[in-house]
Amino acid sequence: SPCRTWKFPRSAGLRGIPKRQTNQRTPKPSEPSREMKTILLILVPGIFLAGFAPAQDAATRLRNESIKREAEHAVSKSIAFLVKQQQEDGRWGEENYPALTGLVVQAILGDPSREGIALPAHVEKALDYIRSKVRLDGGIYVKGLGSYNTSICMMALLAAGQEEDKKIIINARKFLVNQQSDYDRKGKADNVFD
């Protein structure tokens, strides 16, 4: 029959574990088993040596802290430089490529030291510039490179996390989906290039 029940041989104990042979010595309750001794032989030295690891790594931690501070300083200097390069209308780079502004916005918003801080005025100005480039088809571009500009600007708007941008983001996503190539039959993955 298709539904067989598995039976252990008579020599097997509970759940397939062999029964203890009668000639084996039963350990006393106060004596640790062989498995317990093995575990203790592995764990005790490990715990003992782990107590010394933080003392050995103090120099490494100090070196890592120094590198972390240098990186934070470099990031803050870079952001200060970018803020000075912002155009009057809120963009960075050429007017025809809002993606450049989107990249700078993402860089500024990616600064770990600004967690929990409201959006700076220069980022709000840049987001307004990006919003001004939204087209009727849902794309965020001026002319040419529609998918590129739209995808980067959409990610910048996502990074900013403003509720007012939700509709723009959804429409930009629809625009990007419609830009995908569909060879042969529409809606079917029937070509290696679909």
The 8 nearest C-alpha neighbors of each residue, nearest first, counted from 0:
[[1, 2, 3, 4, 5, 6, 7, 8],
 [0, 2, 3, 4, 5, 6, 7, 8],
 [3, 1, 0, 4, 5, 6, 7, 8],
 [4, 2, 1, 0, 5, 6, 7, 8],
 [3, 5, 6, 2, 1, 7, 0, 8],
 [6, 4, 3, 7, 2, 8, 15, 14],
 [7, 5, 4, 8, 9, 15, 3, 11],
 [6, 8, 11, 15, 9, 5, 10, 14],
 [9, 7, 10, 11, 6, 15, 12, 17],
 [10, 8, 11, 7, 12, 6, 17, 18],
 [9, 11, 8, 17, 12, 18, 7, 15],
 [12, 10, 17, 9, 15, 8, 18, 16],
 [11, 13, 18, 17, 16, 15, 14, 10],
 [12, 14, 15, 16, 11, 17, 18, 7],
 [15, 13, 16, 12, 11, 7, 17, 6],
 [14, 16, 11, 13, 12, 17, 7, 8],
 [17, 15, 12, 14, 11, 13, 18, 19],
 [16, 18, 11, 12, 15, 19, 10, 13],
 [17, 19, 12, 11, 20, 16, 10, 13],
 [20, 18, 21, 17, 23, 12, 22, 25],
 [19, 21, 22, 23, 18, 17, 24, 10],
 [20, 22, 23, 19, 24, 18, 25, 17],
 [21, 23, 20, 24, 19, 25, 18, 26],
 [24, 22, 21, 20, 25, 19, 26, 18],
 [23, 25, 26, 22, 21, 20, 27, 19],
 [26, 24, 23, 27, 19, 28, 21, 22],
 [27, 25, 30, 24, 28, 32, 31, 29],
 [26, 28, 30, 29, 25, 31, 32, 24],
 [29, 27, 30, 26, 31, 32, 25, 24],
 [28, 30, 27, 31, 26, 32, 25, 35],
 [29, 31, 27, 28, 26, 32, 33, 35],
 [32, 30, 35, 36, 29, 33, 28, 26],
 [31, 33, 35, 34, 36, 30, 26, 37],
 [32, 34, 36, 35, 37, 31, 38, 26],
 [35, 33, 37, 36, 32, 38, 31, 39],
 [34, 36, 38, 32, 37, 33, 31, 39],
 [35, 37, 39, 33, 34, 38, 40, 32],
 [38, 36, 40, 34, 35, 39, 33, 41],
 [39, 37, 35, 41, 40, 36, 42, 34],
 [38, 40, 42, 36, 41, 37, 43, 35],
 [41, 39, 37, 38, 42, 43, 36, 44],
 [40, 42, 38, 39, 43, 44, 37, 45],
 [43, 41, 45, 39, 44, 40, 38, 46],
 [42, 44, 46, 45, 39, 41, 40, 47],
 [45, 43, 47, 46, 42, 48, 41, 40],
 [46, 44, 42, 48, 43, 47, 49, 41],
 [45, 47, 49, 43, 44, 48, 42, 50],
 [46, 48, 44, 45, 49, 50, 43, 51],
 [49, 47, 45, 50, 51, 46, 44, 52],
 [50, 48, 46, 52, 51, 47, 45, 53],
 [49, 51, 48, 47, 52, 46, 53, 54],
 [50, 52, 49, 48, 54, 53, 55, 47],
 [51, 53, 49, 55, 54, 50, 56, 48],
 [54, 52, 56, 55, 51, 57, 50, 49],
 [55, 53, 52, 56, 51, 57, 50, 58],
 [54, 56, 52, 53, 57, 51, 58, 59],
 [55, 57, 59, 53, 58, 54, 60, 52],
 [58, 56, 60, 59, 54, 55, 61, 53],
 [59, 57, 61, 60, 56, 62, 55, 54],
 [58, 60, 56, 62, 61, 57, 63, 55],
 [61, 59, 63, 57, 62, 58, 56, 64],
 [62, 60, 58, 64, 59, 63, 57, 65],
 [61, 63, 59, 65, 60, 64, 58, 66],
 [64, 62, 60, 66, 65, 61, 67, 59],
 [65, 63, 67, 61, 66, 62, 60, 68],
 [64, 66, 62, 68, 63, 67, 69, 61],
 [67, 65, 69, 63, 64, 68, 70, 62],
 [66, 68, 64, 70, 65, 69, 63, 71],
 [69, 67, 71, 65, 70, 66, 72, 64],
 [68, 70, 66, 72, 67, 71, 73, 65],
 [71, 69, 73, 67, 72, 68, 66, 74],
 [72, 70, 68, 74, 73, 69, 67, 75],
 [71, 73, 69, 75, 70, 74, 68, 76],
 [74, 72, 70, 76, 71, 75, 77, 69],
 [73, 75, 77, 71, 76, 72, 70, 78],
 [74, 76, 78, 72, 77, 73, 79, 71],
 [77, 75, 79, 73, 74, 78, 72, 80],
 [78, 76, 74, 80, 79, 75, 73, 81],
 [77, 79, 81, 75, 80, 76, 82, 74],
 [80, 78, 76, 82, 77, 81, 75, 83],
 [79, 81, 77, 83, 78, 82, 76, 84],
 [82, 80, 78, 84, 83, 79, 77, 85],
 [81, 83, 79, 84, 85, 80, 78, 121],
 [84, 82, 80, 81, 85, 79, 86, 78],
 [85, 83, 81, 82, 86, 80, 91, 92],
 [86, 84, 91, 82, 83, 90, 89, 81],
 [87, 85, 90, 89, 88, 91, 84, 92],
 [86, 88, 89, 85, 90, 124, 91, 84],
 [87, 89, 86, 90, 128, 124, 125, 85],
 [90, 88, 125, 124, 86, 87, 128, 85],
 [91, 89, 86, 100, 125, 88, 85, 128],
 [90, 92, 100, 85, 86, 99, 93, 84],
 [93, 91, 99, 90, 94, 100, 96, 97],
 [94, 92, 95, 96, 91, 97, 99, 90],
 [93, 95, 96, 97, 92, 90, 141, 91],
 [96, 94, 141, 93, 97, 142, 140, 143],
 [95, 97, 98, 94, 93, 99, 148, 140],
 [98, 96, 100, 99, 148, 129, 140, 95],
 [99, 97, 148, 101, 96, 100, 151, 152],
 [100, 98, 102, 97, 101, 92, 96, 91],
 [99, 101, 91, 103, 97, 98, 90, 102],
 [100, 102, 98, 152, 104, 155, 99, 103],
 [101, 103, 105, 99, 100, 104, 98, 106],
 [102, 104, 106, 100, 105, 101, 107, 99],
 [105, 103, 101, 107, 106, 102, 108, 155],
 [106, 104, 108, 102, 155, 103, 107, 109],
 [107, 105, 103, 109, 104, 108, 102, 110],
 [106, 108, 104, 109, 105, 110, 103, 78],
 [107, 109, 105, 110, 106, 104, 158, 159],
 [110, 108, 106, 107, 105, 111, 113, 158],
 [109, 111, 108, 112, 107, 113, 106, 74],
 [112, 110, 113, 114, 109, 108, 71, 107],
 [113, 111, 110, 114, 71, 75, 109, 116],
 [112, 114, 116, 111, 110, 115, 108, 109],
 [115, 113, 116, 112, 111, 110, 108, 117],
 [114, 116, 113, 117, 112, 118, 111, 108],
 [117, 115, 113, 114, 118, 119, 112, 108],
 [118, 116, 119, 115, 113, 114, 120, 159],
 [117, 119, 122, 116, 120, 123, 159, 108],
 [118, 120, 122, 121, 117, 123, 116, 124],
 [121, 119, 123, 122, 124, 118, 125, 117],
 [120, 122, 124, 123, 119, 125, 82, 89],
 [123, 121, 125, 124, 119, 120, 126, 104],
 [124, 122, 120, 126, 125, 121, 127, 119],
 [123, 125, 89, 121, 127, 122, 126, 120],
 [126, 124, 89, 122, 128, 127, 123, 90],
 [125, 127, 129, 123, 128, 124, 122, 130],
 [128, 126, 130, 124, 125, 129, 131, 123],
 [127, 129, 125, 131, 126, 130, 89, 90],
 [130, 128, 126, 131, 132, 127, 97, 125],
 [131, 129, 127, 132, 128, 133, 126, 139],
 [130, 132, 128, 129, 133, 127, 139, 134],
 [133, 131, 139, 129, 130, 140, 134, 141],
 [132, 134, 139, 130, 131, 138, 137, 140],
 [135, 133, 138, 137, 136, 139, 132, 140],
 [134, 136, 137, 133, 138, 139, 170, 132],
 [135, 137, 134, 138, 174, 170, 171, 133],
 [138, 136, 170, 171, 174, 135, 134, 133],
 [137, 139, 171, 134, 149, 136, 174, 133],
 [140, 138, 133, 149, 132, 134, 148, 137],
 [139, 141, 145, 148, 132, 142, 138, 149],
 [142, 140, 95, 132, 96, 143, 139, 97],
 [143, 141, 140, 95, 144, 145, 96, 148],
 [142, 144, 145, 141, 140, 95, 96, 148],
 [143, 145, 147, 146, 148, 142, 140, 96],
 [144, 146, 143, 148, 140, 147, 149, 138],
 [147, 145, 149, 148, 144, 150, 175, 178],
 [148, 146, 144, 150, 149, 145, 151, 98],
 [147, 149, 98, 145, 151, 140, 146, 150],
 [150, 148, 139, 146, 152, 138, 147, 151],
 [149, 151, 153, 147, 152, 148, 146, 154],
 [152, 150, 154, 153, 98, 148, 149, 101],
 [153, 151, 101, 155, 149, 154, 98, 150],
 [152, 154, 150, 156, 151, 155, 168, 149],
 [155, 153, 157, 151, 152, 156, 158, 150],
 [156, 154, 152, 158, 101, 105, 157, 153],
 [155, 157, 159, 153, 154, 158, 152, 160],
 [156, 158, 154, 160, 155, 159, 153, 168],
 [157, 159, 155, 160, 156, 154, 105, 108],
 [158, 160, 156, 157, 161, 155, 108, 118],
 [161, 159, 157, 158, 162, 156, 164, 165],
 [162, 160, 163, 164, 159, 156, 165, 157],
 [161, 163, 164, 165, 160, 166, 159, 157],
 [162, 164, 161, 165, 166, 167, 160, 168],
 [165, 163, 167, 162, 161, 166, 168, 156],
 [164, 166, 168, 167, 162, 163, 169, 161],
 [167, 165, 169, 168, 164, 170, 163, 171],
 [168, 166, 164, 170, 165, 169, 171, 137],
 [169, 167, 171, 165, 166, 170, 153, 172],
 [170, 168, 172, 166, 171, 167, 165, 173],
 [171, 169, 137, 173, 167, 172, 168, 166],
 [172, 170, 137, 174, 168, 138, 173, 169],
 [171, 173, 169, 175, 174, 170, 168, 176],
 [174, 172, 170, 176, 171, 175, 177, 169],
 [173, 175, 171, 177, 172, 137, 176, 138],
 [174, 176, 178, 172, 177, 173, 146, 171],
 [175, 177, 173, 178, 174, 179, 172, 171],
 [178, 176, 174, 175, 179, 173, 180, 172],
 [179, 177, 175, 176, 174, 180, 146, 173],
 [180, 178, 177, 176, 181, 175, 193, 174],
 [181, 179, 193, 182, 178, 192, 177, 176],
 [180, 182, 193, 185, 179, 183, 186, 184],
 [181, 183, 193, 190, 184, 180, 192, 185],
 [182, 184, 185, 190, 181, 189, 187, 193],
 [185, 183, 187, 182, 186, 189, 181, 188],
 [186, 184, 187, 181, 183, 182, 188, 189],
 [185, 187, 184, 188, 181, 189, 182, 193],
 [188, 186, 189, 185, 184, 181, 193, 183],
 [187, 189, 193, 190, 186, 191, 181, 184],
 [188, 190, 187, 183, 191, 193, 184, 182],
 [189, 191, 192, 193, 188, 182, 183, 181],
 [190, 192, 193, 189, 188, 182, 181, 183],
 [191, 193, 190, 182, 181, 180, 188, 189],
 [192, 181, 190, 188, 191, 182, 180, 189]]
